[in-house]
Each structure stands twice: as structure tokens, then as C-alpha cells.
Amino acid sequence: MQRIRTSVNDVDCQRLRPPLFLSTRSVLQVKEYELKKGNFSATGNFGFGIQEHIDLGIKYDPSIGIYGLDFYVVLARAGFNIPKKKRKGGKLGHNHRIGKEESMKWFERKYEGILLPGK
């Protein structure tokens, strides 16, 4: 899916792939590597939004206007799809899951990010 819908009523979930692919690092540069602790979920994922798409370096098109984007990053270890297998599916051990604290430490270590207090 490469079409971006502009209507408020249209809800669309997209995976960004080339040529629209944006790296996580380039998106976090817009946020200046600062996220709130409330952006992280209990399952180790995190998400954030950007108010204007032109901050990412995408050209402005007067026919579309300015729109915001929401990004959601899903962290997973190798073997996370084992419970989803049809044949010989197993359980995911408690130690193999990613928690909120671990994902916050990963964000600070990988991107040298800053965690702000609050929701």
C-alpha cells in the first residue's frame, strides 16, 4: 500500500516499504530522540506521532496538504513466531518476552535516546 489517504474517516494501517520506507533513526531525529515513558507499552513496543509530514523531508503537495503520521515500533526476539505456527506450535517463555523496562533500556542504548517523565 503506497497511497496515503487524507480523509479523516479513512483509517489505514500501512507498512512503509521502498520507496516510502523511512528508517527508525530518521523518524526519531524529528523527535530529537526524546520519547515519554508513556509511549512504551507493557509488551515492549513503543509508538509516537509526528505532526507534519514535511518534517521528514517529504515534499509538500498542495493538493494533499499537511498531514501527521503515527509510528509504532514492535520489538521481537528470534523465535517470537513459534506460538503462531500451525504445526508444532509452542509457548513463549516468560524470560523470552520483552517488557517495558527492557524496551526503554534498548531505546536508550541503541539510539542514545532520552526518556521524559509523564504520559
C-alpha positions as CSV (number, residue, x, y, z in Angstrom):
1,M,0.0,0.0,0.0
2,Q,1.6,3.2,-1.1
3,R,-1.4,5.5,-1.2
4,I,-1.9,7.8,1.7
5,R,-5.5,8.7,2.5
6,T,-6.3,12.2,3.5
7,S,-9.9,11.9,4.7
8,V,-10.4,11.8,8.5
9,N,-12.9,8.9,8.2
10,D,-10.4,6.7,6.5
11,V,-8.3,4.6,8.8
12,D,-5.4,2.9,7.2
13,C,-2.6,0.9,8.6
14,Q,0.5,0.8,6.4
15,R,3.9,-0.8,6.3
16,L,6.3,1.6,4.8
17,R,8.3,-0.1,2.1
18,P,10.7,1.3,-0.5
19,P,10.5,4.0,-1.9
20,L,8.4,5.3,1.0
21,F,10.5,3.5,3.6
22,L,11.8,5.6,6.4
23,S,14.3,4.3,8.9
24,T,13.5,4.5,12.5
25,R,16.6,6.6,13.1
26,S,15.4,9.3,10.6
27,V,12.0,9.4,12.1
28,L,13.4,9.7,15.7
29,Q,15.6,12.6,14.5
30,V,12.4,14.6,14.0
31,K,11.5,13.9,17.7
32,E,15.1,14.7,18.7
33,Y,15.5,11.2,20.2
34,E,13.1,12.1,23.0
35,L,10.2,9.9,24.0
36,K,7.9,9.9,27.0
37,K,7.7,6.8,29.3
38,G,4.1,6.6,28.4
39,N,4.9,5.9,24.8
40,F,6.1,2.4,25.8
41,S,3.6,-0.4,26.2
42,A,3.8,-3.3,28.7
43,T,4.6,-5.7,26.0
44,G,7.8,-3.8,25.0
45,N,6.5,-1.9,22.0
46,F,6.5,1.8,21.6
47,G,4.8,4.4,19.4
48,F,4.8,8.1,18.7
49,G,3.4,10.6,16.3
50,I,4.7,13.4,14.1
51,Q,2.5,16.5,13.5
52,E,3.7,17.4,10.0
53,H,5.0,15.0,7.3
54,I,7.2,17.7,5.8
55,D,9.5,17.4,8.9
56,L,10.6,14.0,7.4
57,G,11.8,15.6,4.2
58,I,8.8,14.5,2.1
59,K,7.9,17.2,-0.4
60,Y,4.8,19.3,0.2
61,D,2.0,18.7,-2.3
62,P,-0.7,21.5,-2.2
63,S,-3.4,19.0,-3.4
64,I,-2.9,16.8,-0.3
65,G,-2.0,19.4,2.3
66,I,-0.2,18.7,5.5
67,Y,-0.8,15.5,7.4
68,G,0.6,13.8,10.5
69,L,2.0,10.3,10.9
70,D,1.9,7.8,13.7
71,F,4.7,5.3,14.1
72,Y,4.6,2.1,16.1
73,V,7.7,0.0,16.6
74,V,7.3,-3.6,17.5
75,L,10.3,-5.2,19.2
76,A,10.7,-9.0,19.0
77,R,13.3,-11.6,19.6
78,A,14.2,-14.5,17.4
79,G,11.5,-17.2,17.9
80,F,8.6,-14.9,18.6
81,N,6.5,-16.6,15.9
82,I,6.7,-20.1,17.4
83,P,3.3,-19.8,19.2
84,K,1.7,-18.7,15.9
85,K,2.8,-21.8,14.0
86,K,0.1,-24.1,12.8
87,R,2.1,-27.3,13.3
88,K,4.3,-27.9,16.4
89,G,3.4,-24.5,17.9
90,G,4.8,-23.9,21.4
91,K,4.5,-21.5,24.2
92,L,6.6,-18.4,24.6
93,G,8.5,-18.5,27.8
94,H,8.3,-15.7,30.3
95,N,12.0,-14.9,30.1
96,H,11.7,-14.6,26.3
97,R,9.2,-11.8,26.4
98,I,10.1,-8.2,26.2
99,G,8.9,-5.9,28.9
100,K,8.5,-2.2,29.2
101,E,11.7,-1.6,31.2
102,E,13.8,-3.7,28.8
103,S,12.5,-1.8,25.7
104,M,13.2,1.5,27.4
105,K,16.8,0.5,28.1
106,W,17.1,-0.8,24.5
107,F,15.9,2.6,23.2
108,E,18.4,4.5,25.4
109,R,21.3,2.2,24.4
110,K,20.6,1.8,20.6
111,Y,19.6,5.4,19.8
112,E,21.1,7.2,22.8
113,G,17.6,8.4,23.4
114,I,16.2,10.5,26.3
115,L,13.2,9.3,28.2
116,L,11.0,12.1,29.5
117,P,8.7,11.6,32.5
118,G,5.0,11.6,32.1
119,K,2.4,10.2,29.9
